Amino acid sequence: MAQSHAIEVLLRPAVELHTVAVCAAAAFLSLVAPWSLALSPAIGLGSAVAFLAFGTIRLRDALVILRYRRNIRRLPRYVMTSRDVPVSQQRLFIGRGFRWEQRHTHRLTQTFRPEFRRYVEPTSAYLLARRLEERLEFAPFPLSKLARLTAWDVPINPLHPLPPVGGLPRLHGIEPNEVDVSLPLAERVGHSLVLGATRVGKTRLAELFVTQDIRRRNAAGEHEVVIVFDPKGDADLLKRMYVEAKRAGREHEFYVFHLGWPDFSARYNAVGRFGRISEVATRIAGQLSGGGNSAAFREFAWRFVNIIARALV
C-alpha cells in the first residue's frame, strides 16, 4: 500500500487496482444478486457499502502510485502569466517547490537503479514519435504533416514532447504535493546565489524577482527603486522590465544604460555637478594611467583640463 513508511517503494505496479476490481465486483454482486453470496438483501446492502469503502481506500492508494509514476516521467504543466504573479509587501514569491528531506533522497536514488528504469525513462512509443519527427521533417507533403500530429502540444496527445525548459522531471516528480515557496523580504539583505546549467531558468527566475520588485510599493505607497545589471544582455529580460514598468505606471522612470546603443541609452554627465573646480580635472584625468612614463601625460592633462574648467566657470 502507498503509506508513509521509513522505507517505501513507489516505482512499482499499482497492485492496489486488483483489490479495487475485486471490491467493485463484490459490491455489484451484493447489490444485484446477494443470494449468490448467501446474503439477504439487507445484509447485501451493508456488504456493498463496506466493499465500496474499502475499494475507495485502495483506489486512493493506487492513484498515489500512478500519479507518482506519471510525475517522474513528465511533470504537470505549470503556467503563470505576469498578471498572476503575487506581489506581497512581506514576502518574495519564488515558485513551486518542497522541503527536501531524507525520503526524497531515497526516492531520487531509486530512479537511477536499473530495475526502475522502465518507470523513469521515456517509453518506446515516445522515442519512436521523436524519431519519426526527425525523419519526416523533409518528407513530401502528406507525410510531413504527420510529424505535426505527434508534436501537437495538447493534453489529449500522449506522445507530445516535453516542454523546452531543461532539467530533470524526476527532481520535482519525487514530491507530487508541491506548495508555493516564498522568502521573507527581510532576508534579501543577504546575498543569494543561483546555480544552474544553460537554459534551466536562471534568467526567468530573475524576471520573476524583478517583476515583483517593480510592482511592489513600500509602506508609504511609493514604488521601490530597482536596478538590474545584466552582463549577458538578455533581450527578453529587458522587454520584461519595460512591460512591467509600463504596467505599473512607471514607464517615465525606466532608464536603459548600454554603451552599444547610444541612441536608446540614458546618458550621465560625470562633470555636470561638482563641489570644487578641480574635481572636473580629477575625474577626467583619472581615466589615464598614472604609472611609469604615463604620469607626465596625466599631469599635463589634469592641468590643461583644470585651466579650461576655471575659464568656463
C-alpha positions as CSV (number, residue, x, y, z in Angstrom):
1,M,0.0,0.0,0.0
2,A,1.1,3.6,-0.6
3,Q,1.6,4.6,3.0
4,S,4.2,6.8,4.8
5,H,6.9,4.4,6.0
6,A,10.6,4.8,6.6
7,I,11.3,2.6,3.5
8,E,8.9,3.0,0.6
9,V,8.8,1.8,-3.0
10,L,6.6,3.9,-5.2
11,L,8.1,2.9,-8.5
12,R,6.2,-0.3,-8.9
13,P,3.0,-1.7,-10.5
14,A,-0.2,-0.3,-9.0
15,V,-1.3,-3.7,-7.5
16,E,-4.0,-1.9,-5.5
17,L,-6.1,-1.8,-8.6
18,H,-6.6,-5.6,-8.3
19,T,-8.2,-5.1,-5.0
20,V,-10.3,-2.3,-6.4
21,A,-11.6,-4.5,-9.1
22,V,-12.5,-7.3,-6.7
23,C,-14.2,-4.9,-4.3
24,A,-16.2,-3.4,-7.2
25,A,-17.3,-6.9,-8.4
26,A,-18.2,-7.9,-4.8
27,A,-20.2,-4.8,-4.3
28,F,-22.1,-5.3,-7.5
29,L,-23.0,-8.9,-6.6
30,S,-24.0,-7.8,-3.1
31,L,-26.5,-5.3,-4.6
32,V,-27.8,-7.2,-7.7
33,A,-27.5,-10.8,-6.6
34,P,-27.0,-11.1,-2.8
35,W,-28.2,-14.7,-3.0
36,S,-25.1,-15.6,-4.9
37,L,-23.1,-14.8,-1.8
38,A,-25.5,-16.4,0.6
39,L,-26.7,-13.0,1.9
40,S,-30.0,-11.4,2.5
41,P,-30.9,-8.2,0.7
42,A,-30.4,-6.1,3.8
43,I,-27.0,-7.7,4.6
44,G,-26.1,-7.5,1.0
45,L,-26.6,-3.7,1.0
46,G,-24.4,-3.3,4.0
47,S,-21.7,-5.6,2.5
48,A,-21.8,-3.5,-0.7
49,V,-21.2,-0.3,1.3
50,A,-18.3,-2.0,3.1
51,F,-16.8,-3.3,-0.2
52,L,-17.1,0.2,-1.7
53,A,-15.5,1.9,1.2
54,F,-12.5,-0.5,1.2
55,G,-12.3,-0.2,-2.6
56,T,-12.2,3.6,-2.3
57,I,-9.3,3.4,0.1
58,R,-7.4,1.1,-2.2
59,L,-8.2,3.3,-5.2
60,R,-6.8,6.3,-3.4
61,D,-3.6,4.4,-2.8
62,A,-3.4,3.3,-6.4
63,L,-3.8,6.9,-7.6
64,V,-0.9,7.9,-5.5
65,I,1.3,5.3,-7.2
66,L,0.0,6.2,-10.7
67,R,0.5,9.9,-10.1
68,Y,4.0,9.5,-8.8
69,R,5.0,7.4,-11.8
70,R,3.5,10.0,-14.1
71,N,5.3,12.9,-12.5
72,I,8.6,11.1,-12.5
73,R,8.4,10.8,-16.3
74,R,6.6,14.0,-17.1
75,L,5.8,17.0,-14.9
76,P,2.3,18.6,-15.0
77,R,2.1,21.9,-16.8
78,Y,2.6,24.9,-14.6
79,V,2.0,28.2,-16.3
80,M,1.6,31.7,-14.7
81,T,1.0,34.9,-16.5
82,S,2.7,38.2,-15.5
83,R,-0.6,39.5,-14.1
84,D,-0.9,36.4,-11.9
85,V,2.4,36.9,-10.1
86,P,1.7,37.6,-6.5
87,V,3.2,40.8,-5.1
88,S,3.4,40.8,-1.3
89,Q,4.6,43.5,1.0
90,Q,6.2,40.9,3.3
91,R,7.5,38.0,1.2
92,L,9.1,37.3,-2.2
93,F,7.4,34.7,-4.3
94,I,9.9,32.1,-5.7
95,G,7.7,29.5,-7.3
96,R,6.6,25.9,-6.6
97,G,8.7,23.5,-4.6
98,F,9.0,21.5,-1.4
99,R,11.3,21.0,1.6
100,W,14.0,18.4,0.7
101,E,14.1,15.5,3.2
102,Q,15.7,12.1,3.6
103,R,12.8,10.4,1.8
104,H,13.3,12.5,-1.3
105,T,17.0,11.4,-1.4
106,H,15.8,7.8,-1.2
107,R,13.3,8.3,-4.0
108,L,15.8,10.1,-6.2
109,T,18.3,7.3,-5.7
110,Q,15.7,4.7,-6.7
111,T,15.1,6.5,-10.1
112,F,18.7,5.7,-11.1
113,R,18.5,2.0,-10.3
114,P,18.3,-0.4,-13.3
115,E,15.2,-2.2,-12.0
116,F,13.2,1.0,-12.0
117,R,14.4,2.3,-15.4
118,R,11.2,1.4,-17.2
119,Y,9.2,3.8,-14.9
120,V,11.6,6.7,-15.4
121,E,12.9,6.7,-18.9
122,P,10.7,7.7,-21.9
123,T,8.6,4.9,-23.4
124,S,9.3,3.2,-26.7
125,A,6.3,5.0,-28.3
126,Y,7.6,8.4,-27.2
127,L,11.1,7.7,-28.6
128,L,9.5,6.4,-31.8
129,A,7.5,9.6,-32.2
130,R,10.6,11.8,-31.8
131,R,12.5,9.7,-34.3
132,L,9.7,9.9,-36.8
133,E,9.6,13.7,-36.4
134,E,13.3,13.9,-37.3
135,R,12.9,11.7,-40.4
136,L,9.6,13.3,-41.6
137,E,10.8,16.9,-41.4
138,F,11.9,16.9,-45.0
139,A,9.4,14.4,-46.3
140,P,6.8,15.1,-49.0
141,F,3.6,17.0,-48.2
142,P,1.4,14.2,-46.9
143,L,4.0,12.7,-44.6
144,S,5.4,16.0,-43.3
145,K,2.1,16.7,-41.6
146,L,2.3,13.5,-39.6
147,A,5.2,15.0,-37.6
148,R,2.9,17.9,-36.5
149,L,0.4,15.5,-35.1
150,T,2.8,13.7,-32.8
151,A,4.3,17.1,-31.8
152,W,0.9,18.6,-31.1
153,D,1.2,20.0,-27.5
154,V,-2.2,19.2,-26.1
155,P,-3.2,17.1,-23.1
156,I,-5.0,14.6,-25.2
157,N,-1.8,13.7,-27.1
158,P,0.1,11.1,-25.0
159,L,3.2,11.5,-27.2
160,H,3.6,15.2,-27.1
161,P,7.3,16.3,-26.4
162,L,8.5,17.6,-23.1
163,P,8.5,21.4,-22.7
164,P,11.8,23.1,-23.6
165,V,12.6,24.1,-20.0
166,G,15.6,21.8,-19.4
167,G,16.4,19.9,-16.2
168,L,15.2,16.6,-15.0
169,P,11.5,15.9,-14.3
170,R,12.4,13.5,-11.6
171,L,13.8,16.3,-9.4
172,H,10.3,17.7,-9.0
173,G,8.4,14.4,-9.6
174,I,9.7,12.8,-6.4
175,E,7.3,15.1,-4.5
176,P,3.8,15.2,-6.0
177,N,2.5,17.6,-3.4
178,E,4.4,20.8,-4.1
179,V,3.5,24.1,-2.5
180,D,4.1,27.8,-3.1
181,V,7.6,28.8,-1.9
182,S,8.4,32.3,-0.7
183,L,11.2,34.2,1.0
184,P,10.8,36.9,3.7
185,L,11.8,40.3,2.3
186,A,13.9,40.9,5.4
187,E,16.2,38.0,4.2
188,R,17.0,39.8,1.0
189,V,19.6,42.0,2.7
190,G,21.9,39.0,2.3
191,H,23.4,37.6,-0.9
192,S,21.6,34.9,-3.0
193,L,23.4,32.6,-5.4
194,V,21.5,30.8,-8.1
195,L,23.4,28.0,-9.9
196,G,22.4,26.1,-12.9
197,A,23.4,25.0,-16.4
198,T,22.4,26.8,-19.6
199,R,18.6,27.1,-20.3
200,V,17.4,25.8,-17.0
201,G,15.6,29.1,-16.0
202,K,18.1,31.3,-14.1
203,T,17.2,34.4,-16.1
204,R,13.5,33.6,-15.9
205,L,13.8,33.4,-12.1
206,A,15.4,36.9,-12.3
207,E,12.4,38.1,-14.3
208,L,10.1,36.8,-11.6
209,F,12.0,38.7,-8.9
210,V,12.3,41.9,-10.9
211,T,8.6,41.8,-11.8
212,Q,7.7,41.8,-8.1
213,D,10.2,44.5,-7.2
214,I,8.9,46.8,-9.9
215,R,5.3,46.4,-8.9
216,R,5.9,46.4,-5.1
217,R,5.1,49.5,-3.0
218,N,6.5,50.4,0.4
219,A,4.6,51.4,3.5
220,A,4.3,55.0,2.2
221,G,2.7,53.8,-1.0
222,E,5.7,54.6,-3.2
223,H,7.4,52.3,-5.6
224,E,10.8,50.9,-4.8
225,V,14.0,51.7,-6.9
226,V,15.0,48.7,-9.0
227,I,18.5,48.5,-10.6
228,V,19.4,45.5,-12.7
229,F,22.9,44.7,-14.0
230,D,22.8,42.2,-16.9
231,P,26.2,41.5,-18.4
232,K,24.7,38.9,-20.7
233,G,22.4,41.5,-22.3
234,D,19.2,39.3,-22.4
235,A,16.6,40.9,-24.7
236,D,13.7,39.1,-23.1
237,L,14.7,40.4,-19.6
238,L,14.9,43.9,-21.0
239,K,11.4,43.6,-22.6
240,R,10.0,42.1,-19.4
241,M,11.3,45.0,-17.3
242,Y,9.9,47.6,-19.7
243,V,6.5,45.9,-19.8
244,E,6.3,45.6,-16.1
245,A,7.3,49.3,-15.6
246,K,4.7,50.4,-18.1
247,R,2.1,48.2,-16.4
248,A,2.9,49.7,-13.0
249,G,2.7,53.2,-14.5
250,R,6.4,53.8,-14.2
251,E,7.5,53.9,-17.8
252,H,8.7,57.5,-17.3
253,E,11.1,56.2,-14.6
254,F,12.5,53.5,-16.9
255,Y,16.1,54.0,-18.0
256,V,18.5,51.8,-20.0
257,F,22.2,52.3,-20.0
258,H,24.0,50.5,-22.8
259,L,27.2,51.7,-24.4
260,G,26.5,49.7,-27.6
261,W,23.2,51.6,-28.2
262,P,23.8,55.3,-27.6
263,D,20.6,56.2,-29.3
264,F,18.5,54.4,-26.7
265,S,20.8,54.6,-23.8
266,A,20.5,57.0,-20.9
267,R,23.3,59.4,-20.5
268,Y,25.2,60.6,-17.4
269,N,27.3,63.8,-17.2
270,A,30.2,62.9,-15.0
271,V,31.2,66.5,-14.6
272,G,27.8,68.2,-14.6
273,R,27.9,68.7,-10.8
274,F,30.9,69.2,-8.6
275,G,31.9,70.9,-5.4
276,R,35.3,72.2,-6.4
277,I,36.5,73.2,-9.8
278,S,39.5,70.9,-9.5
279,E,37.1,67.9,-9.3
280,V,36.4,68.2,-13.1
281,A,40.1,67.7,-14.0
282,T,40.5,64.9,-11.5
283,R,37.6,62.9,-12.8
284,I,38.7,63.2,-16.4
285,A,42.4,62.7,-15.9
286,G,41.7,59.9,-13.5
287,Q,40.9,57.7,-16.6
288,L,44.5,57.9,-17.7
289,S,47.3,55.6,-16.5
290,G,49.5,57.2,-13.8
291,G,52.3,54.6,-13.7
292,G,55.7,54.9,-15.2
293,N,56.2,57.4,-18.1
294,S,52.4,57.9,-18.2
295,A,52.4,60.1,-15.1
296,A,53.7,63.1,-17.0
297,F,51.0,62.9,-19.6
298,R,48.4,62.5,-16.8
299,E,49.7,65.6,-15.1
300,F,49.6,67.6,-18.3
301,A,46.0,66.5,-19.0
302,W,45.0,67.5,-15.4
303,R,46.5,70.9,-15.7
304,F,45.1,71.6,-19.2
305,V,41.5,70.5,-18.2
306,N,41.8,72.4,-14.9
307,I,42.6,75.6,-16.7
308,I,39.7,75.2,-19.2
309,A,37.3,74.4,-16.3
310,R,38.3,77.5,-14.4
311,A,37.9,79.6,-17.5
312,L,34.4,78.2,-18.2
313,V,33.3,78.7,-14.6
